[in-house]
Amino acid sequence: MKVSYFPGCTLKNKAKQLDIYARKCAEVLGITLEEIEAWQCCGGVFTTSRDEVATKLSSVRALQEAKEKEQVLVSVCSACHNVIKQTNHAMQNDTEFADRVNRYNGVEYDGSTKVYHYLEMLRDLVGMEKIKEKVVNPLKGEKIAAYYGCLLLRPNSVMQMDDPETPTIIEDIIKAMGGEPVIYPYRNECCGGYVTMDDPKFAQKKSENVVVSAKNGGASRIITACPLCKYNLDKQASDIPVVYLTELLAEALGVKEDGDEQ
């Protein structure tokens, strides 16, 4: 199965493991990630101003390309996914906004492309049983803390990935890999996000809460899909590794190699 794939800027420089292992694992699981041609930055955040369209144009072009290929659009970076999903929702439900975007782009896009996060691709297109079948290095009960952060689950009315308060999607994948998910209080709380640039101490406190909570639950590793979350958590997690979910999946599927580019 082929799907359109939006990697995003950070996966091309600071978060290469997230991209490399996403591609390798998908191939093992029977899915080819076809990178969108000439993609540009998603904008980083979804601005709520209705008259601001410039930062949404890249997302709409990617969505349109996927539509032309009759493919779903998959992203793995939490921030990219949030922007693309919210932009697609706006194109579906805000006629004035959609008209302005389409007049600018010169193409009539109607919001009909199905948008998946990599996690949803694993759950809905691959399935947990297929993952279990492909695991060659099971985690053997290792206690793993899934960190969702803000962007995967909120706003729930648009993202609709899972229950925003008690999500299970990453935990189910951990189980499929043979691990034991750690359920801890701060798994869907903010890490401090972009505030780390303006108020590092506040962001440090938010990230520290997450790391301490995961450690208190007995976790040996924390996994995330967000490059910014990993950046913030890494600063506080000197004695507990923070890794990308695709990196852990690559271990379980036997496609992670020491020579892979970091």
Secondary structure, DSSP 8 states (H G I E B T S, - for coil): -EEEEE--SGGGTTTHHHHHHHHHHHHHTT-EEEE-TT-----SS----TT--GGGHHHHHHHHHHHHTT--EEE-SHHHHHHHHHHHHHHHH-HHHHHHHHHHHTS---S-S-EEEHHHIIIIII-HHHHHHH-SS--TT-EEEE--TTTTT-SHHHH-SS-SSS--HHHHHHHHTT-EEE--TTTTS---GGGGGT-HHHHHHHHHHHHHHHHHTT-SEEEES-HHHHHHHHTT-TTS-EEEHHHHHHHHHT---TTS--
